[in-house]
Amino acid sequence: MSEHPADDAPTILVLNGPNLGRLGKRQPEVYGSTTLADVDAGLQRLAAELGVRVELRQTDAEHEMIGWVHAAADARQPVVLNPGGWTHTSVALRDACAELVAGLVELHVSNVHAREDFRRHSYITPVATGVVAGLGVEGYGLAVRFLAQRAGRAPRVGGDA
Ligand SMILES: O=C1C[C@@](O)(C(=O)O)C[C@@H](O)[C@@H]1O
């Protein structure tokens, strides 16, 4: 456990797509009452514990998100991505994500498989390392923990076999 990440500590990007800036007030019966600012605060505490950096961002603009993914690909950074509605619509975002090499966790706060049919198809899943869905905002921390472990910065979830 380290309070201050080392100079070479990896930065895990936590990228959020459209409407996720409204977490906390948006359909609380589906997405809960935690805001994205609350999620960020929790992730910063976790990052300090794991010895990594976490940078959380949100945008409603697809070109901005694609630019962030390109930069993450060039910098070989691990990414947690909640693509929001682009999950089900965006070939362009999937093509950008296909370039990521340091791990991509696709994350959904809600259980997309228990909702409308159109939410069951994701353009992102085939190019993701794995998917977290339906665990509420807790999923963000689990995804960060997984990517930190993958980067060699945290004990394996469940311990070493
Ligand atoms: O905006 C969102 C949020 C979501 O990605 C989730 O976090 O559960 C699920 C998507 O279907 C939806 O469009």
The ligand as an SDF file (V2000), in Angstrom:
LIG
                    3D

 13 13  0  0  0  0  0  0  0  0999 V2000
  -26.1120    5.3540  -20.7380 O   0  0  0  0  0  0  0  0  0  0  0  0
  -26.1990    4.1580  -20.4670 C   0  0  0  0  0  0  0  0  0  0  0  0
  -25.5700    3.6470  -19.2510 C   0  0  0  0  0  0  0  0  0  0  0  0
  -25.0910    2.2060  -19.3280 C   0  0  0  0  0  0  0  0  0  0  0  0
  -23.8530    2.1510  -20.0070 O   0  0  0  0  0  0  0  0  0  0  0  0
  -24.8550    1.7440  -17.8680 C   0  0  0  0  0  0  0  0  0  0  0  0
  -23.9220    2.2450  -17.2610 O   0  0  0  0  0  0  0  0  0  0  0  0
  -25.6150    0.9230  -17.3480 O   0  0  0  0  0  0  0  0  0  0  0  0
  -26.0880    1.3160  -20.0480 C   0  0  0  0  0  0  0  0  0  0  0  0
  -26.4260    1.8590  -21.4250 C   0  0  0  0  0  0  0  0  0  0  0  0
  -27.3450    1.0090  -22.0860 O   0  0  0  0  0  0  0  0  0  0  0  0
  -27.0310    3.2430  -21.3040 C   0  0  0  0  0  0  0  0  0  0  0  0
  -27.2550    3.7820  -22.5860 O   0  0  0  0  0  0  0  0  0  0  0  0
  1  2  2  0
  2  3  1  0
  2 12  1  0
  3  4  1  0
  4  5  1  0
  4  6  1  0
  4  9  1  0
  6  7  2  0
  6  8  1  0
  9 10  1  0
 10 11  1  0
 10 12  1  0
 12 13  1  0
M  END
$$$$
